[in-house]
Amino acid sequence: MDSNPPPDVVPESEPLPGESRTRLSGAWTAVVIGLVALVVILIFILQNQQSVQVSFLVFSGHLPLAVALLFAMILGALIVFAFGAARLLQLRMVAGRARRQGTPHS
């Protein structure tokens, strides 16, 4: 039996110093994605300047369409964040209770 790998299979080796992912590379990627998203949002706002009537609860007024949609998106994101944070808090409380009782978690 031959112990050498077939010629088309390249053995895995340790990554070279510049090849591994680091926190800094992740932060750099996040900054680039954030800047691209900011440019896309800015283009959207500049192309949608027509004014619309907006009413919310007791507030009423005129805003550019893109700004009104941006506010709606931010409000929706805050609601999703609040529900997500509540769920994480609930799971942490359950995990803490299980840890105090000595129940192994799955």
C-alpha positions as CSV (number, residue, x, y, z in Angstrom):
1,M,0.0,0.0,0.0
2,D,1.4,3.4,-0.9
3,S,1.3,5.9,1.9
4,N,1.8,9.0,-0.3
5,P,-1.2,11.1,-1.1
6,P,-2.4,11.2,-4.7
7,P,-0.7,14.0,-6.7
8,D,-4.0,16.0,-7.1
9,V,-4.5,16.2,-3.3
10,V,-2.6,19.1,-1.7
11,P,-1.7,18.5,2.0
12,E,-3.1,21.1,4.4
13,S,-0.4,23.2,6.0
14,E,-0.3,26.0,8.6
15,P,-1.5,29.3,7.1
16,L,1.2,31.8,6.4
17,P,1.4,34.9,8.6
18,G,-0.8,37.1,6.3
19,E,-3.4,34.4,5.5
20,S,-5.1,33.9,8.8
21,R,-8.1,35.9,9.9
22,T,-7.6,38.4,12.7
23,R,-9.8,40.8,14.6
24,L,-8.2,43.6,12.7
25,S,-9.1,42.1,9.4
26,G,-12.6,41.5,10.5
27,A,-12.9,45.1,11.7
28,W,-11.5,46.3,8.3
29,T,-14.1,44.2,6.5
30,A,-16.9,45.7,8.7
31,V,-15.6,49.2,8.0
32,V,-15.6,48.7,4.2
33,I,-19.1,47.1,4.2
34,G,-20.3,50.0,6.4
35,L,-18.9,52.6,4.0
36,V,-20.5,50.9,1.0
37,A,-23.8,50.8,2.8
38,L,-23.5,54.4,3.7
39,V,-22.8,55.4,0.1
40,V,-25.8,53.3,-1.1
41,I,-28.1,55.0,1.5
42,L,-26.8,58.5,0.6
43,I,-27.5,57.8,-3.1
44,F,-31.0,56.6,-2.2
45,I,-31.6,59.8,-0.2
46,L,-30.4,62.0,-2.9
47,Q,-32.6,60.4,-5.5
48,N,-35.8,60.5,-3.4
49,Q,-36.1,64.1,-2.4
50,Q,-39.8,64.6,-3.1
51,S,-41.7,65.7,0.0
52,V,-44.5,63.5,1.5
53,Q,-47.0,64.0,4.3
54,V,-46.1,61.9,7.3
55,S,-48.4,61.3,10.3
56,F,-47.4,59.3,13.3
57,L,-49.5,59.2,16.5
58,V,-50.0,62.9,17.3
59,F,-47.1,64.1,15.1
60,S,-47.7,65.3,11.5
61,G,-45.5,67.0,9.0
62,H,-43.7,67.0,5.6
63,L,-40.5,65.1,5.1
64,P,-38.5,64.0,2.1
65,L,-39.6,60.4,1.1
66,A,-36.1,58.9,1.7
67,V,-35.8,60.5,5.2
68,A,-39.3,59.2,6.1
69,L,-38.3,55.7,4.9
70,L,-35.0,55.9,6.8
71,F,-36.8,56.8,10.0
72,A,-39.1,53.9,9.5
73,M,-36.2,51.5,8.9
74,I,-34.4,52.8,12.1
75,L,-37.7,52.3,14.1
76,G,-38.0,48.8,12.8
77,A,-34.4,48.0,13.6
78,L,-34.9,49.3,17.1
79,I,-37.9,47.1,17.6
80,V,-36.1,44.0,16.3
81,F,-33.1,44.8,18.5
82,A,-35.4,45.1,21.5
83,F,-37.0,41.7,20.9
84,G,-33.6,40.1,20.3
85,A,-32.1,41.6,23.4
86,A,-35.2,40.4,25.4
87,R,-34.8,36.9,24.0
88,L,-31.0,36.8,24.8
89,L,-31.8,38.0,28.4
90,Q,-34.4,35.3,28.7
91,L,-31.9,32.6,27.5
92,R,-29.2,33.8,29.8
93,M,-31.6,33.7,32.8
94,V,-32.6,30.2,31.9
95,A,-28.9,29.1,31.6
96,G,-28.0,30.8,34.9
97,R,-30.8,29.1,36.6
98,A,-29.8,25.7,35.2
99,R,-26.2,26.4,36.2
100,R,-27.2,27.2,39.8
101,Q,-29.3,24.0,39.9
102,G,-26.4,21.9,38.6
103,T,-28.3,20.7,35.6
104,P,-26.1,19.8,32.6
105,H,-27.0,21.8,29.5
106,S,-27.5,20.2,26.1
